[in-house]
Amino acid sequence: MKYISTRGRAPAQTFTQILLGGLAPDGGLYMPETYPQFTANDLARMRDKNYRELAFAILSRLVSDIPAADLEVLVERTYTAQVYSHTRPGQNPHDITPLLTLEDDLHILSLSNGPTLAFKDMAMQLLGHLFEYVLAREGCEINILGATSGDTGSAAEYAMRGKQGIRVFMLSPEHGMTPFQQAQMYSLQEPNIFNIAVQGVFDDCQDMVKAVSNDAAFKARFQIGAVNSINWARVAAQIIYYFKAWLAVTEDNQQEVSFSVPSGNFGNVCAGHIARQMGLPIRHLIVATNENDVLDEFFKTGVYRPRGATQTYHTSSPSMDISKASNFERFVFDLSGRDGDKIRELWGRVEAGGSFDLKAAGLFDKVADYGFVSGAGNHAGRLHTIRDVYDRYGVIIDPHTADGVKVGLQWREAGVPLVCLETALPAKFEATIVEALGRRPERPHDLENLESLPQRVHAMAADAQAIKDYIAAHAG
Ligand SMILES: *Cc1c(COP(=O)(O)O)cnc(C)c1O
């Protein structure tokens, strides 16, 4: 299996060649050259597999340059009941992604039982094991530099803590994350984790990361790497749970299921698209946004019009406050018939601050063939949905999942199971739950005193030179 760039001008690479990098050299994103296919017979054979076996069955078709026995060990270390232990009462942590059935044909897929209580753990934990393995094999080290407004940074740190050959330098705005999110990151004491509280906002943090990335000499000298949402291995790991959920809600190997996905960077739902291309019978992929509705606008009109950082709203589903969906290019690549020239033309306009219209380009009619539909939530809708789901089913869902449930229900069809992906646990976003329900959500026992643990964080001005000096001093 080789990976090619969406912009068509970079050499094909293997899985481990693209594992530690980000963009392809031509500015595109990597995609499998062809999608491995799973037939109805293959699906039938997958029915009795547990999560680890299923993960191996899927990943071994996408990874051709890690020996199967090694890949199996990495998968077994990743998907354990100990790591995904934050299940609700009655759920079995051995299921890894247990299903919560609200009523007939309406389910929540629990993806947020990992260490940081958000679905990003599902992929990031695998990345931690893959990185350590490949770095040891190649005798290299990596310094991961990232910026976070909450969920990504903590998922990356919990996946990389204590891993050989890896250091994490994570920039976060000094204000803006919840006290829970801050404590999650800053309480880590592993010497390979460096938390940096930037005197600025999230965009300042991102600008600092960009400045370092643009300094090719510095980047090469200190082996700077990233774990952002365009990383192919993260997308690959997310494909697995679409299969797992589909198997859990069907008995017949042709039955269609719809998935509703709270979306920001289009990473999670992109994995659903790829699962569908691999043969999984998915009816609708329901893209749910919040007030930052760039993706909803696209799926309704064919116009993709990313907004600037200053036009991004701060909402009560903050992990979806994104106005430029970095993985969206992967879908448009397939939509265009994998036309690298077309993608270069379209993203040339986006990168110049513009937009594109696929209706005008004659491509929009095909979107329906890919099963995509969409909708947008808002603050009042989230509060209403959190209350409604609690009143009807006694289940508390987080604000991002609430956007997904609300939009999902708008597209619900009789006889088609609807699976809403749970992208965070409510404990992570207490304030909004209190606003909706007048009570606090349950918190996992092991995190009860999180905010009172000692914290380790370095304050820094919003200055690219300052982070370069800090990395140089600590990169060993
Ligand atoms: C990251 C995140 C999302 C958005 O996922 P994408 O893959 O960027 O579309 C949604 N909800 C939560 C809680 C997240 O952390």
The ligand as an ORCA input file, in Angstrom:
! r2SCAN-3c Opt
* xyz 0 1
  C     -11.725     17.477     17.870
  C     -13.133     17.429     18.326
  C     -14.213     17.496     17.413
  C     -14.020     17.709     15.928
  O     -13.436     16.611     15.270
  P     -12.819     16.781     13.795
  O     -12.123     15.491     13.529
  O     -11.869     17.950     13.881
  O     -13.937     17.051     12.856
  C     -15.500     17.379     17.905
  N     -15.737     17.247     19.225
  C     -14.728     17.173     20.125
  C     -15.072     17.044     21.568
  C     -13.396     17.261     19.717
  O     -12.400     17.206     20.624
*
